[in-house]
Amino acid sequence: MTDSHDHPRVVEPPLWEQWAAKSAELPQGERLQKVLAVRGWGSRRVCEDMISANRVTVNGEIAVLGRRVDTEHDTVEVDGVPIGLKPGLVYYLLNKPEGVVTTAHDPQGRPTVVQLVPEEPRVYPVGRLDQGTEGLLLMTNDGDLAHRLAHPSHGVEKEYLAEVEGAPGQGAVRRLREGIELEDGMTAPAKVSQPSPGVLRITIHEGRNRQVRRMCEAIGHPVNRLVRVRIGPLRDAALAPGKWRELTQAEVNALVEAASEGGRPVA
């Protein structure tokens, strides 16, 4: 006969399951001070001081040192300003048409990329596309990010589609992949494929003047049309020539990550 005061015995889950459950309850992701530093708010030490001074919030709550955050889902603010959106900073993605020059002002009176985006706040192109080249161009007033993106040491990839004269053979494609000797030195190895005869998909991380055109000329297949289709993690096949749009916060974060860690996203 069962005593009415007896209770079913509670079986504790194994210790590893308890640890996993506790771990799952903790915030996941990167340490907050690292996230702030990567996004340009100062050195790790400066960012730690900001957190200690109660200037940083995560999802509206004052953050503590050591807190981990998931930048895709958590809202992180410094003095009430979302990180990556420092006051006054803007980031535009422009699809540059052929015939427009990548400068703020052209003495010859040709149309410039600056004329295609809002006048205020004043923004500048990151890197260059020559007058005859089309495609994606980043424009911003974030000088720190622009410098890091443009610097070859960070290895931020730029991907191009090149329509060339003739159909390059395997040997010519291999030369592009291994590096081409140009008048200003050997190019770094490139990622190259030929999706259709006479069309090359070329990915480089250097920023030399007219580099892709000169590489193709060196293998005997001059470029007839050149379009940049990717800058690091940025793509937008739906953006029409001459049109621009603001980057999303996730895109800004991805760009900062690529420029900070030398990340080279896979095409």
C-alpha positions in Angstrom: 0.0 0.0 0.0 1.4 3.4 -1.0 1.7 6.1 1.7 -0.4 9.1 0.8 2.5 11.3 1.8 4.9 9.7 -0.6 6.0 11.8 -3.6 7.4 10.6 -6.9 11.2 10.7 -6.8 12.6 13.6 -8.9 15.4 12.4 -11.1 18.1 15.1 -11.7 19.4 15.4 -15.2 23.0 14.5 -15.8 25.5 17.2 -14.8 26.5 17.9 -18.4 22.9 18.6 -19.3 22.6 21.1 -16.3 25.8 22.9 -17.5 24.5 23.1 -21.1 21.2 24.5 -19.8 23.0 27.1 -17.7 25.2 28.0 -20.6 22.3 28.4 -22.9 20.8 31.0 -20.5 23.9 33.2 -20.7 24.2 35.8 -23.5 26.0 34.4 -26.5 28.2 36.1 -29.0 31.3 38.4 -28.8 32.5 40.4 -25.8 31.0 43.8 -25.7 34.3 45.7 -25.5 35.6 43.9 -28.6 32.4 44.7 -30.6 32.7 48.4 -29.7 36.4 48.5 -30.6 35.8 46.8 -34.0 33.1 49.4 -34.8 35.5 52.2 -34.2 34.5 53.5 -30.7 38.2 53.4 -29.5 40.7 50.9 -28.2 39.5 47.9 -26.0 40.7 49.8 -22.9 38.7 52.9 -23.9 35.6 50.8 -24.6 36.0 49.0 -21.2 36.1 52.4 -19.5 32.9 53.5 -21.4 31.2 50.3 -20.2 32.4 50.9 -16.6 31.0 54.5 -16.8 27.5 53.1 -17.5 27.5 54.7 -21.0 26.7 51.5 -22.8 23.4 49.7 -22.9 22.3 46.4 -24.4 18.6 46.1 -25.2 17.9 49.2 -23.0 19.8 47.8 -20.0 23.1 49.2 -18.7 25.8 46.8 -19.7 28.5 45.3 -17.4 32.1 44.4 -18.3 32.4 40.9 -19.8 28.8 41.0 -21.3 28.5 39.1 -24.5 26.3 40.4 -27.3 24.9 39.0 -30.6 25.0 42.0 -32.9 22.4 40.5 -35.2 19.8 40.5 -32.5 21.0 42.7 -29.6 20.6 46.5 -29.7 23.8 48.1 -28.4 23.9 51.8 -27.8 26.6 54.3 -26.5 25.1 57.4 -24.9 21.8 56.5 -26.6 23.4 56.2 -30.1 23.3 52.8 -31.8 26.8 51.5 -32.5 27.8 51.7 -36.1 25.5 54.7 -36.5 27.8 57.3 -34.9 26.2 60.7 -35.2 26.3 62.1 -38.7 27.8 59.0 -40.4 26.1 57.7 -43.5 26.9 54.8 -45.9 25.6 54.7 -49.4 25.9 52.0 -52.0 25.9 53.4 -55.5 25.7 51.6 -58.9 28.0 53.8 -60.9 27.1 54.1 -64.6 29.6 54.2 -67.4 30.8 57.8 -68.2 30.7 59.1 -64.6 34.0 59.9 -62.9 34.8 58.8 -59.3 35.8 62.2 -57.9 34.2 64.9 -55.8 34.8 67.6 -58.5 35.9 67.3 -62.1 37.7 70.2 -63.7 36.6 69.0 -67.2 32.9 69.3 -66.1 32.2 65.6 -66.5 29.4 64.1 -64.3 30.7 62.8 -60.9 29.5 60.2 -58.5 29.0 62.9 -55.8 26.3 64.4 -58.0 24.3 61.1 -57.9 23.9 61.0 -54.1 22.4 63.5 -51.5 24.4 66.7 -51.1 24.3 66.6 -47.3 26.0 65.2 -45.4 29.0 65.4 -47.8 30.3 61.9 -48.7 33.3 60.6 -50.6 33.9 57.5 -52.7 35.9 54.6 -51.2 38.4 53.6 -53.8 38.0 54.3 -57.5 36.2 53.0 -60.5 37.5 54.5 -63.8 35.2 56.5 -66.1 34.4 53.5 -68.3 33.8 51.0 -65.5 30.4 50.4 -64.0 29.1 48.9 -60.8 29.1 49.1 -57.1 30.8 51.9 -55.3 30.7 52.6 -51.6 30.3 56.3 -50.5 30.6 57.5 -47.0 31.8 60.2 -44.6 33.3 57.6 -42.3 36.9 58.3 -43.0 38.3 55.6 -40.6 36.3 52.8 -42.3 37.0 54.2 -45.8 40.8 54.1 -45.1 40.7 50.5 -43.8 38.5 49.3 -46.7 40.8 51.0 -49.3 44.0 49.7 -47.8 45.3 46.5 -49.5 46.7 45.0 -46.3 43.1 44.4 -45.1 42.4 42.2 -48.1 38.8 43.3 -48.7 37.8 41.6 -52.0 36.4 43.3 -55.0 34.7 41.1 -57.6 34.3 42.1 -61.3 32.6 40.8 -64.4 34.7 41.5 -67.5 33.5 41.1 -71.1 36.7 40.7 -73.0 37.8 40.3 -76.6 38.0 36.7 -77.6 37.7 33.7 -75.3 40.7 33.3 -72.9 42.1 29.7 -72.8 43.0 27.8 -69.7 46.6 29.1 -69.8 45.5 32.7 -69.9 43.1 32.1 -67.0 45.9 30.4 -65.0 48.2 33.4 -65.5 45.5 35.7 -64.0 45.1 33.4 -61.1 48.8 33.1 -60.4 49.7 36.8 -60.9 50.5 39.0 -63.8 53.7 41.1 -64.2 52.6 44.7 -64.7 54.8 47.8 -65.0 54.2 48.5 -61.3 55.0 45.0 -60.2 53.5 41.5 -59.9 49.8 41.3 -59.1 48.7 39.2 -56.2 47.0 35.9 -57.1 43.3 36.5 -58.2 40.2 34.3 -58.2 39.2 33.8 -61.8 36.6 31.8 -63.6 35.0 32.0 -67.1 31.2 31.6 -66.6 30.7 31.9 -70.4 33.1 32.4 -73.4 34.5 35.9 -73.4 33.3 36.7 -69.8 35.7 36.6 -66.9 34.7 36.7 -63.2 37.7 38.2 -61.5 38.2 38.8 -57.7 41.1 40.9 -56.4 41.9 42.5 -53.1 44.4 45.1 -54.4 43.4 48.6 -55.5 45.8 49.5 -58.3 44.8 51.9 -61.0 42.9 50.2 -63.8 44.2 46.9 -62.5 41.7 44.5 -64.0 41.9 46.1 -67.4 45.7 46.0 -67.4 45.6 42.3 -66.3 43.3 41.4 -69.2 45.4 43.4 -71.7 48.5 41.5 -70.5 47.0 38.2 -71.4 45.9 39.5 -74.8 42.2 39.9 -74.1 41.4 43.6 -73.7 38.2 44.5 -71.8 35.2 45.7 -73.7 33.0 46.2 -70.6 33.8 46.0 -66.9 31.3 45.9 -64.0 32.1 45.6 -60.3 29.5 43.3 -58.7 30.8 42.9 -55.1 32.7 44.9 -52.5 33.6 42.6 -49.6 30.3 41.3 -48.3 28.2 43.8 -50.3 26.2 42.8 -53.4 23.0 44.1 -54.9 22.0 42.9 -58.3 18.7 44.8 -58.1 20.3 48.3 -57.8 19.8 50.0 -61.1 22.7 52.0 -62.8 22.8 55.6 -61.4 20.7 54.6 -58.3 21.9 54.5 -54.7 20.6 53.2 -51.3 21.7 53.4 -47.7 23.4 50.4 -46.2 21.6 48.4 -43.6 23.1 48.2 -40.1 23.9 44.5 -40.8 25.8 45.5 -44.0 27.8 48.2 -42.1 28.7 45.7 -39.4 29.8 43.2 -42.0 31.9 45.8 -43.8 33.6 46.8 -40.5 34.2 43.2 -39.7 35.8 42.6 -43.1 38.0 45.7 -42.9 39.1 44.9 -39.3 40.0 41.3 -39.6 41.1 41.1 -43.2 38.1 38.9 -43.9 37.8 37.8 -47.5 34.2 36.6 -48.0 33.8 33.7 -50.4 32.2 34.6 -53.6 
